Amino acid sequence: MVVLAREMRGITQKELCSKVPNLTQGNLSRMEKGLLNITSETLTILAEELEFPEKFFFQETPVNRISNFYYRKRLSMSKKVLQITDAKMHVISSCVDDLLNSVELVSIDIPKIKVDNTSNTPEDIARIARKFFDVPTGPIKDLVEILERKGIIIKELEFNTDKFDGITLITKKGQPIIFINISIPNDRKRFTLSHELGHLIMHITFELDLEVSEKEIEREANVFAAEFLMPELEIRKDLIYITYSKLSPLKEYWMTSKSSLIYRAHQLGCIGEDKYKNLLIELSRQGERRYEKVEVKFQSPNLLHRIIDFFRSELNYSTTEICDYLSISLKDFQDFFVPSTEVKLKIVR
């Protein structure tokens, strides 16, 4: 837990030792490996420097179920950013499990369908998912609400990089949390959420098939997301005569990026190779290849906030008591769990 706290603060062993009297890096290393006991005096100072309550360090280290493949997705992140992000996700997932000891969500309800490129392609599974989630025809306007109603927690998090969009984590108690990079554009958030839903349905609940490449697994999730957000039978008519001037109104309607619409038109054979390349060139010429001018709406996830509100309104916890219950500081509580109103959850008896 010392390692987890230190990495979440982005502090090296050497930096931490410089703040703790008479603590050498060698002894801290032994403490972190469990080879040397930590005295109560040293722990008090460590807790103060790392801004965690002392009881945080007496918890069992959270273990989250996620395959090495899903971690390797983030190799573009620096080691320090990766450590901070991993530590934050571990602490949040541990807090979620603690919160769910007293709050019962609806049962996690998502289909589990393995990809079979003859009978269950990613496109087929996306169509099944739309029916399962009772998605009406056309664009999905309430994507976040649809997933939260099925018991999936969505958490926007600062990843300190725009090279990584999101990841799905399963807590020790089996609760799925989809982490989304709060800094990316809203259209990317929606595609990332759909991409991660594809992983949840098609990949994460199954043993990783070593014969299927990482690139192929990512492709399957992308194909799922494209069909989930832009169903072929419904969007084809909009893409047949697509021009650059039509991209903005189409983006506003389908709530997907202009680049996704161009890729989708090419994928479905609505435009040829030359027009596909010309549209991408025009996107770059207009300065929209990375950040597009038209923004779409993205619902703020609120399931976690509603859980916190339940602790306040129904269980009569004060903010201080919730922090103590979760073994985190007030600052971390404010960063991770900004409460909102309206809650309809029931106490576990």
VEXBAPA-42319 format. One line per 3 residues: their letters; for each residue x, y, z of N, C-alpha, C. Coordinates in steps of 0.001 Angstrom, whole numbers, padded with zeros to 6 digits, m for minus. Example, Ala and Ser with C-alpha at 12.3 -4.5 7.8 and 13.67 -1.06 7.14 Angstrom:
as) 013190/m005690/007800/012300/m004500/007800/013200/m003300/007800; 012850/m002250/007080/013670/m001060/007140/012900/000030/007870
REM end
This chain:
mvv) 000826/m001199/000000/000000/000000/000000/000871/001264/000000; 002065/001166/000561/003005/002302/000492/003385/002556/m000965; 003657/001477/m001694/003997/001608/m003119/002836/002259/m003871
lar) 001622/001807/m003607/000447/002339/m004294/000278/003830/m004009; 000411/004211/m002733/000273/005623/m002360/001374/006461/m002989; 002597/005949/m002972/003730/006694/m003523/003579/006893/m005026
emr) 003172/005832/m005722/003023/005930/m007175/001871/006839/m007551; 000808/006850/m006752/m000313/007737/m007048/000099/009204/m006926; 001033/009494/m006044/001519/010877/m005896/002652/011191/m006867
git) 003095/010188/m007619/004173/010425/m008574/005504/010689/m007910; 005748/010038/m006760/006972/010268/m005972/007864/009034/m006026; 009143/009229/m006276/010092/008116/m006285/010494/007763/m004854
qke) 011119/006601/m004689/011613/006221/m003361/012587/007266/m002837; 013490/007722/m003700/014500/008697/m003292/013853/009999/m002832; 012843/010469/m003573/012156/011718/m003207/011432/011584/m001885
lcs) 010811/010432/m001659/010085/010234/m000407/011044/010167/000776; 012166/009485/000591/013145/009358/001678/013711/010718/002087; 013811/011637/001133/014353/012965/001441/013422/013748/002365
kvp) 012178/013312/002474/011211/014018/003309/010989/013337/004652; 011544/012136/004809/011340/011375/006046/012673/011253/006784; 012785/011832/007974/014052/011791/008717/014525/010359/008988
nlt) 015831/010147/008782/016498/008886/009118/015979/007678/008340; 015302/007916/007202/014834/006801/006375/015688/006730/005120; 016387/005610/004974/017221/005434/003784/016407/004779/002677
qgn) 016846/004941/001442/016135/004323/000327/016193/002803/000421; 017318/002295/000933/017445/000843/001093/016406/000296/002045; 016201/000998/003176/015201/000534/004142/013776/000699/003598
lsr) 013524/001801/002861/012203/001980/002273/011917/000868/001256; 012927/000525/000483/012787/m000562/m000480/012420/m001861/000226; 013093/m002138/001342/012795/m003359/002113/011382/m003311/002691
mek) 010959/m002114/003159/009606/m001957/003702/008563/m002245/002623; 008809/m001717/001431/007850/m001905/000343/007790/m003354/m000115; 008869/m004089/000082/008899/m005508/m000286/008422/m006411/000856
gll) 008116/m005813/002014/007670/m006605/003146/008804/m007289/003877; 010036/m006837/003646/011206/m007451/004281/011610/m006740/005566; 010990/m005561/005822/011327/m004785/007016/010057/m004143/007545
nit) 009813/m004304/008836/008625/m003706/009432/008724/m002185/009447; 007568/m001534/009340/007515/m000072/009407/007084/000307/010815; 007864/001135/011472/007496/001564/012830/006306/002504/012748
set) 005588/002628/013844/004411/003501/013877/004805/004957/013628; 005990/005355/014141/006447/006736/013944/006723/007002/012457; 007393/006047/011821/007708/006208/010396/006434/006211/009563
lti) 005488/005340/009915/004237/005275/009155/003468/006589/009262; 003472/007194/010437/002774/008473/010625/003349/009536/009695; 004674/009565/009594/005319/010558/008717/005044/010230/007244
lae) 005145/008942/006887/004859/008541/005509/003434/008920/005105; 002488/008643/005999/001089/008949/005714/000891/010445/005505; 001559/011239/006335/001444/012695/006217/002036/013190/004900
ele) 003221/012675/004552/003880/013109/003319/003111/012658/002076; 002494/011482/002140/001777/010939/000986/000309/011350/000965; m000117/012057/002004/m001486/012597/002090/m002551/011497/002044
fpe) m002309/010475/002858/m003303/009421/003047/m003498/009221/004546; m004711/008874/004989/m004874/008514/006401/m004118/007224/006690; m003673/007071/007919/m002858/005894/008266/m003596/004586/008021
kff) m004905/004578/008211/m005653/003321/008042/m005614/002840/006590; m005325/003739/005644/m005201/003348/004241/m004166/002245/004083; m003080/002323/004852/m001951/001408/004686/m002190/000038/005325
fqe) m003299/m000103/006042/m003604/m001384/006673/m004619/m002191/005860; m004986/m001671/004687/m005918/m002383/003821/m005191/m003455/003014; m005979/m004424/002548/m005428/m005402/001616/m005228/m004721/000268
tpv) m004087/m004962/m000340/m003801/m004324/m001624/m004832/m004742/m002655; m005504/m003759/m003315/m006524/m004125/m004312/m005913/m004827/m005514; m006595/m005857/m005970/m006153/m006591/m007161/m007289/m006532/m008170
nri) m006992/m006017/m009365/m008021/m005860/m010381/m007794/m006846/m011513; m008885/m007428/m011988/m008786/m008419/m013056/m008728/m007703/m014402; m007577/m007742/m014996/m007408/m007149/m016325/m006194/m007810/m016956
snf) m006310/m008219/m018185/m005231/m008984/m018810/m004068/m008088/m019194; m002909/m008707/m019369/m001730/m007944/m019792/m001982/m007217/m021107; m002796/m007821/m021954/m003076/m007189/m023244/m003683/m005806/m023058
yyr) m004644/m005701/m022116/m005317/m004425/m021952/m004402/m003398/m021303; m003389/m003835/m020601/m002393/m002900/m020098/m001456/m002468/m021227; m001120/m003397/m022111/m000174/m003060/m023185/m000756/m002032/m024152
krl) m002078/m001858/m024122/m002689/m000815/m024940/m002095/000549/m024617; m001538/000691/m023407/m001127/002013/m022938/000378/002235/m022988; 001072/001478/m023811/002518/001597/m023856/002985/002961/m024357
sms) 002093/003724/m024990/002470/005054/m025464/002606/006043/m024307; 002104/005684/m023118/002199/006561/m021957/003565/006412/m021303; 004091/007516/m020744/005370/007444/m020046/005219/006590/m018793
kkv) 006346/006067/m018317/006311/005179/m017149/005713/005885/m015938; 006076/007160/m015733/005583/007883/m014567/004081/008124/m014665; 003614/008569/m015836/002184/008809/m016032/001406/007502/m015872
lqi) 001980/006417/m016394/001337/005101/m016306/001206/004670/m014850; 002256/004875/m014054/002221/004496/m012639/001175/005291/m011877; 001129/006609/m012120/000154/007461/m011435/m001272/007035/m011794
tda) m001485/006821/m013090/m002812/006444/m013567/m003235/005092/m013019; m002335/004108/m013079/m002637/002778/m012540/m002999/002862/m011062; m002207/003640/m010311/m002446/003751/m008876/m003807/004386/m008604
kmh) m004147/005435/m009351/m005455/006078/m009174/m006580/005085/m009439; m006450/004312/m010529/m007506/003357/m010874/m007620/002265/m009814; m006499/001836/m009248/m006534/000825/m008189/m007233/001376/m006946
vis) m006915/002614/m006567/m007528/003208/m005376/m009024/003411/m005599; m009399/003936/m006774/m010817/004149/m007071/m011572/002829/m007056; m010992/001781/m007661/m011685/000485/m007707/m011848/m000091/m006306
scv) m010849/000110/m005449/m010952/m000351/m004065/m012063/000399/m003336; m012147/001722/m003584/m013205/002533/m002980/m014578/002069/m003469; m014676/001764/m004754/m015951/001295/m005312/m016402/000016/m004610
ddl) m015482/m000924/m004434/m015837/m002161/m003735/m016304/m001868/m002310; m015632/m000925/m001631/m016050/m000556/m000270/m017451/000057/m000277; m017703/000943/m001242/m019017/001584/m001328/m020116/000560/m001579
lns) m019807/m000432/m002412/m020819/m001426/m002777/m021073/m002445/m001670; m020325/m002345/m000553/m020661/m003154/000621/m021970/m002682/001247; m022295/m001400/001055/m023485/m000829/001683/m024543/m000386/000689
vel) m024214/m000457/m000588/m025161/m000038/m001625/m025272/m001147/m002653; m026477/m001473/m003034/m026676/m002518/m004027/m027149/m001896/m005332; m026350/m002046/m006369/m026745/m001589/m007692/m027634/m002647/m008343
vsi) m028220/m002272/m009469/m028895/m003305/m010258/m027846/m004342/m010635; m028264/m005561/m010824/m027317/m006605/m011214/m026665/m006233/m012538; m025360/m006459/m012631/m024641/m006168/m013869/m025246/m007022/m014973
dip) m025723/m006375/m015994/m026518/m007063/m017002/m025998/m006725/m018389; m025052/m007505/m018867/m024538/m007318/m020226/m024376/m008695/m020877; m024602/m008783/m022170/m024415/m010077/m022838/m022940/m010448/m022910
kik) m022656/m011724/m023002/m021285/m012210/m023170/m021264/m013084/m024417; m020689/m012558/m025462/m020720/m013250/m026752/m019319/m013272/m027351; m018807/m014458/m027567/m017469/m014587/m028145/m017534/m014403/m029656
vdn) m016525/m013733/m030180/m016483/m013484/m031619/m016246/m014781/m032374; m017089/m014999/m033359/m016925/m016106/m034291/m017198/m015501/m035660; m016174/m015358/m036455/m016306/m014584/m037675/m017141/m015250/m038765
tsn) m017837/m016316/m038402/m018784/m016917/m039352/m020218/m016634/m038932; m020509/m016811/m037641/m021887/m016610/m037170/m022033/m015402/m036243; m020989/m015074/m035482/m021028/m013937/m034570/m019866/m012990/m034865
tpe) m020018/m012191/m035896/m019002/m011185/m036205/m019169/m010024/m035238; m018173/m009124/m035117/m018342/m007937/m034262/m019561/m007110/m034665; m019854/m007050/m035974/m021046/m006318/m036423/m022320/m006988/m035908
dia) m022372/m008325/m036012/m023534/m009061/m035512/m023736/m008809/m034021; m022637/m008854/m033282/m022712/m008691/m031825/m023150/m007272/m031467; m022699/m006285/m032247/m023123/m004904/m032012/m024630/m004749/m032219
ria) m025162/m005430/m033236/m026608/m005366/m033489/m027377/m006036/m032342; m026839/m007157/m031863/m027457/m007835/m030714/m027437/m006908/m029498; m026300/m006214/m029311/m026161/m005309/m028160/m027166/m004165/m028231
rkf) m027373/m003602/m029417/m028355/m002516/m029548/m029756/m002992/m029144; m030101/m004203/m029537/m031403/m004750/m029160/m031452/m005018/m027654; m030363/m005570/m027131/m030305/m005903/m025707/m030475/m004653/m024848
fdv) m029833/m003556/m025252/m029897/m002316/m024491/m031115/m001462/m024861; m032000/m002021/m025681/m033218/m001306/m026100/m032901/000041/m026737; m031911/000050/m027597/m031528/001285/m028288/m032489/001515/m029455
ptg) m033117/002688/m029529/m034004/002963/m030659/m033196/003168/m031941; m033890/003207/m033074/m033182/003437/m034337/m032531/004816/m034317; m031485/004964/m035119/m030798/006252/m035199/m029665/006365/m034199
pik) m029173/007574/m033990/m028027/007782/m033089/m028375/007491/m031633; m027362/007125/m030858/m027553/006847/m029427/m027282/008135/m028653; m028323/008795/m028213/m028154/010087/m027546/m027802/009953/m026068
dlv) m028292/008905/m025425/m028079/008742/m023980/m027183/007543/m023692; m026043/007484/m024354/m025140/006332/m024261/m024720/006035/m022827; m024299/007065/m022090/m023839/006868/m020713/m024959/006314/m019841
eil) m026132/006901/m019948/m027271/006459/m019136/m027640/005011/m019446; m027592/004629/m020714/m027932/003262/m021115/m027016/002255/m020428; m025711/002540/m020403/m024756/001607/m019791/m024860/001622/m018268
erk) m025061/002808/m017691/m025164/002885/m016229/m026414/002164/m015725; m027475/002161/m016514/m028692/001440/m016108/m028443/m000059/m016004; m027435/m000554/m016720/m027096/m001973/m016682/m026028/m002291/m015638
gii) m025713/m001318/m014789/m024777/m001561/m013693/m023320/m001333/m014015; m023018/m000730/m015166/m021630/m000433/m015539/m021266/000948/m015011; m020225/001032/m014211/m019765/002324/m013701/m018823/002956/m014725
ike) m019037/004230/m015014/m018196/004978/m015951/m017531/006104/m015172; m016235/006203/m015313/m015495/007217/m014559/m014565/007986/m015493; m014783/009298/m015597/m013860/010135/m016352/m012647/010422/m015468
lef) m011462/010276/m016042/m010228/010410/m015273/m009188/011160/m016088; m008396/011966/m015418/m007322/012683/m016094/m006130/011746/m016268; m005796/011442/m017517/m004680/010548/m017824/m003385/011304/m018113
ntd) m003461/012646/m018159/m002282/013473/m018424/m001617/013157/m019760; m002391/012690/m020711/m001910/012445/m022068/m003129/012345/m022968; m002963/012715/m024233/m004069/012560/m025173/m003846/011347/m026075
kfd) m002823/010540/m025740/m002505/009358/m026543/m003248/008116/m026076; m003984/008252/m024995/m004703/007102/m024453/m006139/007513/m024160; m007100/006729/m024658/m008506/007124/m024575/m009256/006510/m023396
git) m008986/005251/m023081/m009730/004638/m021986/m009372/003184/m021781; m009907/002608/m020717/m009643/001209/m020397/m010749/000694/m019478; m011002/m000597/m019544/m011998/m001224/m018669/m011301/m002045/m017606
lit) m011764/m001905/m016386/m011171/m002604/m015254/m012280/m003341/m014501; m011984/m004538/m014050/m012929/m005310/m013239/m012402/m005329/m011812; m013192/m004835/m010852/m012725/m004775/m009474/m012632/m006173/m008872
kkg) m012072/m006235/m007702/m011902/m007518/m007013/m013244/m008217/m006814; m014312/m007430/m006635/m015637/m008002/m006407/m016442/m008146/m007703; m015778/m007943/m008850/m016434/m008203/m010121/m017199/m007048/m010721
qpi) m016999/m005829/m010207/m017701/m004667/m010740/m016924/m004067/m011916; m017528/m003986/m013104/m016824/m003350/m014218/m016841/m001833/m014106; m015681/m001233/m014349/m015557/000233/m014399/m014888/000589/m015714
ifi) m015520/001440/m016487/m014895/001936/m017709/m014317/003307/m017407; m012996/003416/m017492/m012312/004692/m017288/m012138/005378/m018638; m012555/006646/m018721/m012470/007430/m019944/m011576/008642/m019704
nis) m010696/008933/m020654/m009832/010111/m020565/m010691/011371/m020627; m010701/012149/m019551/m011568/013323/m019468/m011161/014416/m020451; m009912/014361/m020947/m009381/015436/m021774/m009636/015271/m023273
ipn) m010083/014097/m023709/m010278/013894/m025142/m011617/014491/m025571; m011788/014794/m026868/m013058/015361/m027347/m014230/014419/m027084; m015416/015006/m026993/m016602/014221/m026652/m016912/013117/m027650
drk) m016665/013358/m028951/m016945/012306/m029923/m016029/011111/m029698; m014784/011378/m029290/m013855/010285/m028972/m014279/009568/m027691; m014836/010310/m026747/m015329/009679/m025517/m016438/008677/m025843
rft) m017343/009077/m026727/m018450/008198/m027080/m017956/006952/m027824; m016995/007145/m028736/m016465/005993/m029460/m015679/005091/m028509; m014900/005698/m027611/m014122/004917/m026642/m015033/004111/m025733
lsh) m016128/004720/m025275/m017076/004020/m024415/m017679/002820/m025143; m018000/002992/m026417/m018553/001898/m027212/m017495/000829/m027475; m016260/001262/m027725/m015131/000349/m027927/m014925/m000521/m026681
elg) m014937/000112/m025503/m014737/m000627/m024256/m015922/m001539/m023953; m017122/m001117/m024331/m018284/m002002/m024198/m018083/m003245/m025061; m017531/m003052/m026251/m017221/m004192/m027109/m016262/m005159/m026434
hli) m015228/m004627/m025796/m014299/m005490/m025052/m015023/m006243/m023935; m015900/m005534/m023218/m016632/m006167/m022108/m017493/m007323/m022602; m018149/m007133/m023726/m019044/m008154/m024253/m018285/m009292/m024924
mhi) m017254/m008950/m025707/m016623/m009938/m026596/m015323/m010536/m026067; m014635/m009830/m025158/m013273/m010255/m024826/m012997/m010475/m023343; m013307/m009492/m022510/m012811/m009496/m021130/m013329/m010681/m020327
tfe) m014561/m011107/m020574/m015113/m012208/m019782/m014653/m013582/m020274; m013883/m013600/m021356/m013384/m014859/m021905/m011869/m014938/m021738; m011346/m016152/m021731/m009896/m016333/m021713/m009307/m015749/m023001
ldl) m008178/m015072/m022853/m007550/m014461/m024015/m007054/m015544/m024972; m007486/m015474/m026217/m007087/m016432/m027248/m005717/m016022/m027780; m004705/m016830/m027474/m003336/m016481/m027865/m003131/m016521/m029367
evs) m004060/m017155/m030076/m003940/m017211/m031531/m004476/m015946/m032205; m005180/m015122/m031439/m005715/m013870/m031973/m004788/m012735/m031562; m004312/m011983/m032513/m003354/m010909/m032233/m004011/m009751/m031492
eke) m003169/m008966/m030819/m003666/m007778/m030122/m004310/m006812/m031114; m003683/m006682/m032278/m004211/m005787/m033311/m005606/m006223/m033745; m005826/m007537/m033864/m007117/m008045/m034279/m008180/m007805/m033209
ier) m007805/m007975/m031948/m008749/m007743/m030857/m009185/m006279/m030829; m008231/m005385/m031034/m008567/m003956/m031086/m009442/m003644/m032299; m009138/m004298/m033418/m009953/m004093/m034623/m011392/m004534/m034377
ean) m011554/m005669/m033714/m012895/m006160/m033418/m013672/m005166/m032558; m013002/m004592/m031555/m013673/m003608/m030692/m014026/m002350/m031476; m013175/m001960/m032409/m013459/m000781/m033242/m014637/m001042/m034179
vfa) m014667/m002230/m034773/m015770/m002589/m035673/m017085/m002634/m034886; m017038/m003204/m033684/m018219/m003225/m032814/m018704/m001803/m032554; m017781/m000931/m032160/m018153/000450/m031822/m018763/001177/m033016
aef) m018189/000968/m034199/m018700/001631/m035408/m020129/001198/m035701; m020399/m000110/m035625/m021750/m000606/m035909/m022714/m000231/m034785; m022224/m000203/m033546/m023073/000137/m032401/m023537/001586/m032492
lmp) m022622/002483/m032860/m022951/003906/m032935/m023535/004315/m034281; m023112/003634/m035353/m023523/004011/m036710/m023976/002771/m037476; m025154/002231/m037149/m025606/000984/m037788/m025646/001114/m039311
ele) m025128/000105/m039978/m025023/000133/m041434/m026361/000408/m042103; m027404/m000289/m041683/m028695/m000162/m042352/m029303/001225/m042187; m028885/001944/m041162/m029473/003254/m040894/m028613/004408/m041402
irk) m027298/004224/m041463/m026424/005333/m041829/m026031/005318/m043301; m026214/004189/m043966/m025742/004065/m045347/m026294/005175/m046240; m027568/005491/m046090/m028183/006506/m046954/m027545/007881/m046754
dli) m027006/008125/m045546/m026365/009418/m045261/m024949/009493/m045820; m024350/008338/m046119/m022942/008312/m046504/m022718/008136/m048005; m023759/007766/m048742/m023575/007494/m050175/m023097/008726/m050927
yit) m023706/009882/m050655/m023335/011113/m051364/m022598/012077/m050433; m021777/011542/m049565/m021109/012365/m048566/m020099/013323/m049205; m020108/014556/m048727/m019122/015570/m049126/m018586/016207/m047853
ysk) m017537/016979/m047988/m016955/017586/m046793/m017953/018521/m046107; m018724/019247/m046888/m019682/020207/m046326/m020792/019510/m045532; m021039/018232/m045816/m022091/017490/m045116/m021601/016874/m043800
lsp) m020284/016901/m043574/m019741/016230/m042400/m020199/016866/m041082; m020241/018190/m041027/m020635/018856/m039776/m022055/018514/m039353; m023072/018665/m040235/m024432/018270/m039802/m024562/016780/m039503
lke) m023812/015937/m040255/m023858/014503/m039974/m023226/014196/m038617; m022157/014910/m038302/m021513/014713/m036997/m022467/015106/m035872; m023139/016228/m036025/m024074/016671/m034995/m025218/015666/m034823
ywm) m025656/015051/m035919/m026771/014111/m035843/m026336/012772/m035254; m025243/012189/m035797/m024810/010864/m035354/m023930/010924/m034119; m023454/012122/m033754/m022638/012322/m032550/m021356/011499/m032584
tsk) m020796/011385/m033783/m019506/010725/m033974/m018597/011686/m034736; m017307/011453/m034695/m016362/012372/m035324/m016479/012351/m036847; m016006/013425/m037452/m015988/013500/m038916/m015088/012398/m039486
ssl) m013958/012180/m038821/m013053/011129/m039304/m013717/009755/m039235; m014506/009511/m038179/m015229/008229/m038070/m016246/008077/m039185; m016914/009164/m039532/m017892/009128/m040619/m017214/008829/m041951
iyr) m016029/009416/m042158/m015285/009158/m043398/m014841/007702/m043456; m014280/007210/m042355/m013848/005810/m042298/m015038/004870/m042514; m016170/005211/m041886/m017359/004365/m041996/m017858/004331/m043437
ahq) m017857/005485/m044101/m018301/005544/m045503/m017423/004674/m046387; m016119/004690/m046109/m015178/003880/m046889/m015353/002403/m046563; m015513/002092/m045289/m015662/000708/m044842/m016906/000061/m045458
lgc) m017979/000840/m045576/m019237/000311/m046101/m019315/000379/m047627; m018257/000874/m048258/m018226/000934/m049717/m019064/002050/m050302; m019390/003041/m049473/m020198/004168/m049968/m019342/005154/m050770
ige) m018052/005157/m050521/m017130/006009/m051283/m015919/005168/m051684; m015291/005564/m052785/m014111/004856/m053259/m012843/005332/m052578; m011738/004715/m052939/m010451/005021/m052318/m010043/006472/m052535
dky) m010235/006984/m053761/m009815/008360/m054066/m010594/009373/m053228; m011913/009217/m053172/m012718/010163/m052390/m012398/010052/m050904; m012154/008845/m050454/m011771/008613/m049052/m010514/009399/m048709
knl) m009498/009284/m049558/m008236/009991/m049318/m008428/011499/m049407; m009227/011949/m050384/m009451/013384/m050545/m010164/013995/m049344; m011124/013264/m048773/m011837/013763/m047591/m010895/013867/m046384
lie) m010004/012889/m046235/m009040/012938/m045134/m008045/014080/m045333; m007644/014305/m046589/m006743/015416/m046898/m007417/016748/m046572; m008688/016869/m046930/m009429/018099/m046641/m009602/018296/m045135
lsr) m009800/017196/m044427/m009905/017266/m042962/m008621/017840/m042369; m007476/017392/m042891/m006187/017904/m042430/m006004/019363/m042846; m006385/019688/m044082/m006212/021056/m044589/m007020/022061/m043769
qge) m008166/021604/m043275/m009015/022471/m042454/m008587/022480/m040984; m007502/021766/m040678/m006997/021734/m039299/m007861/020925/m038357; m008580/019908/m038903/m009504/019131/m038080/m009103/017669/m037930
rry) m007907/017327/m038324/m007514/015909/m038249/m007375/015459/m036801; m006906/016363/m035935/m006705/015998/m034531/m007864/016471/m033650; m008212/017754/m033794/m009322/018303/m033012/m010314/018959/m033958
ekv) m011506/018409/m034020/m012503/018900/m034957/m013268/020090/m034376; m013734/020954/m035258/m014346/022215/m034822/m015722/022014/m034214; m016481/021088/m034733/m017836/020846/m034213/m017758/019908/m033003
evk) m018330/020329/m031878/m018313/019494/m030679/m019685/018855/m030491; m019695/017646/m029979/m020951/016963/m029682/m021126/016879/m028174; m022341/016584/m027739/m022618/016493/m026316/m022204/015127/m025779
fqs) m021776/015120/m024536/m021450/013868/m023848/m022029/013948/m022447; m022903/013008/m022120/m023492/012982/m020784/m022420/012771/m019728; m022483/013520/m018663/m021559/013280/m017557/m022008/012044/m016793
pnl) m021124/011063/m016600/m021503/009883/m015811/m021889/010302/m014399; m022924/009700/m013839/m023309/010105/m012479/m023631/008954/m011542; m023386/007717/m011970/m023703/006590/m011094/m022867/006631/m009812
lhr) m021579/006908/m009942/m020734/007018/m008750/m021201/008161/m007860; m021576/009279/m008475/m022043/010433/m007706/m023336/010102/m006962; m024208/009330/m007613/m025463/008943/m006965/m025205/008011/m005781
iid) m024186/007163/m005899/m023824/006280/m004779/m023364/007117/m003585; m022518/008111/m003861/m022047/008988/m002789/m023220/009746/m002184; m024130/010219/m003014/m025293/010947/m002521/m026167/010055/m001643
ffr) m026209/008759/m001981/m026954/007810/m001164/m026340/007702/000236; m025014/007669/000297/m024350/007628/001598/m024701/008867/002423; m024794/010004/001752/m025115/011251/002468/m026585/011288/002899
sel) m027487/011056/001946/m028904/011309/002201/m029620/010157/002899; m029221/008932/002601/m029922/007781/003164/m029193/007143/004342; m027870/007128/004288/m027094/006532/005383/m026574/007581/006359
nys) m026824/008863/006024/m026480/009990/006902/m024986/010091/007216; m024165/009781/006232/m022719/009962/006377/m022361/011401/006081; m021460/011969/006866/m020875/013263/006526/m019722/013031/005555
tte) m019247/014107/004936/m018108/013968/004019/m016907/013387/004737; m016672/013856/005952/m015535/013349/006741/m015680/011857/007005; m016896/011426/007307/m017130/010006/007583/m016956/009159/006316
icd) m017348/009688/005166/m017158/008939/003917/m015667/008793/003629; m014911/009867/003837/m013460/009798/003637/m012839/008759/004560; m013298/008745/005807/m012779/007772/006768/m013185/006356/006363
yls) m014405/006200/005889/m014916/004901/005438/m014088/004363/004274; m013672/005270/003368/m012911/004872/002180/m011403/004918/002403; m010967/005436/003533/m009539/005554/003864/m008793/006408/002838
isl) m009393/007543/002484/m008729/008481/001570/m008834/009890/002150; m008035/010797/001601/m008042/012179/002066/m009232/012929/001483; m009535/014078/002061/m010621/014915/001552/m010334/015355/000123
kdf) m009078/015695/m000163/m008714/016140/m001506/m008956/015029/m002530; m008544/013797/m002197/m008765/012677/m003116/m010253/012394/m003282; m011000/012523/m002192/m012446/012327/m002289/m013058/013329/m003263
qdf) m012635/014585/m003150/m013168/015624/m004033/m012752/015386/m005484; m011543/014891/m005679/m011071/014612/m007038/m011804/013433/m007668; m012059/012401/m006880/m012612/011156/m007418/m014142/011097/m007394
fvp) m014759/011699/m006385/m016192/011507/m006168/m016886/012830/m005868; m017184/013582/m006899/m017936/014823/m006708/m019409/014455/m006671; m020068/014596/m005530/m021432/014087/m005397/m022462/014923/m006148
ste) m023555/014267/m006536/m024674/014961/m007161/m025956/014484/m006487; m027088/014904/m006992/m028351/014577/m006352/m029012/013383/m007022; m030228/013130/m006588/m031109/012065/m007075/m030457/010689/m007061
vkl) m030939/009875/m006210/m030417/008533/m006055/m031564/007579/m005778; m031459/006421/m006334/m032494/005430/m006078/m031826/004072/m005970; m031104/003905/m004884/m030406/002663/m004633/m030875/002119/m003302
kiv) m030688/000852/m003071/m031178/000291/m001826/m030042/m000259/m000975; m030243/m000232/000313/m029244/m000718/001251/m029211/m002249/001199; m028007/m002784/001314/m027872/m004237/001431/m028249/m004629/002862
r) m029187/m005508/002994/m029621/m005935/004347/m028785/m007113/004799
REM end
